[in-house]
């Protein structure tokens, strides 16, 4: 069976009706009203058979999904900036559709970050992977349908139409970044750009960034002293973009 793309599930070509339906055989012409009544009376009345409803979980789902997979972490994609909205929508669907036994957790990987703006430090929460949300779930047709059709979700991350779970080491790495005790420092400047020193003995001096050391959170700035360029090593938080 061919795997059907969920994005194209309602774009299939209409099925051509049967030729016998399009061109039915000629009906006998009845001229006497009594004959008409006899003909209809001889035909038994049949109760129309109602088609069985198609479960929503079967619409567009990959054909190779397990009936009830083992719990694992999967990644869903959404528009950048809508991660919190998608999480809220999905958590509501899990609650109202009774899927807590199949979808266990929804996480947006974030990390605390310190940024300097207008000479002031502030701590902000930054998305580690903008446009992505992690879902811990037991993959099945039903759980796939609930997640995939959540407003704001554009798809699962995986090969083709099949979601691919994260490896345990990938999950551990993400959790480690989220649980880091010390917040990272957001660097708003690049090598070659002009910056202003806002702290320390060189306060209010200006210079050009010569080097940025992300591991040591240090920046080297070339400052002009009496007409001579001198390198000064500073912390990230001692410098801001001029």
Phi, psi and omega in degrees: 000134179287142177282130184260131178290125181300333179291339185247014188294335180255014182249019181287156177292139178298145181283132180291133179291159181293144184299325180293332178284323181289315182241079182292154178296153182298132179278146175293142180271121181258125183259337183259132181295327180293323177297323179297316180296320181294319181298313181292328182290330183281346182267118181293143178278126181255139176283125180300139180270123180278134178290141179291136180294143178274127180296138180302330184294343182267356184276108173081001181287147176301143186285342184262017179289141178287159178294322179203091185284169178285150179300137179201165179266129177239158182246129175247150183254142176215176178290138180299133182098350181249016183299314181295322179295318179296317179300316179298315179298316182292319179297324176295318180294321178300319181291309187286333182263005176063048184248021181294339179276357179236332178240113194261327185203148177231122188230136171253111181296118180230165181211136178288141184219140177259128176233152179249124179219126182057037177077006181241141178267142174211149181261128180235159177259118184251140175285125180292321180234084182302134179089007181228145178227140180263139180229125175265116189206158169266110188290127175206176179299319183292312181292324176300315182297316182299315182286312187295329182262017173287133178305128180101341179278127180259350177156172174270153172272126181173185180274118180064237182258003184257123178298141179248122181288154175286147175285153181305322181292329176292319178297316180298322180294319179294315180297322179298319178292323181289329183264012179300131183291313183270127177292149177280164180254127179279125180261119184258004182236163181233167178299132180097344181278157181272134182229167177239134177277127186245005182205150177095187183295342180256027182305133178076004171284153177239150180192182180254141180288125180259330184201144176234122180252100184291325182293319181266358184051048179237151176228139178254124183242134177272113183250141182272116175244112177052044176081010181234133179283124181234130179284135178232126179267129184224163172284157178305322185282356177269359187227145172221159181294132183284000000 
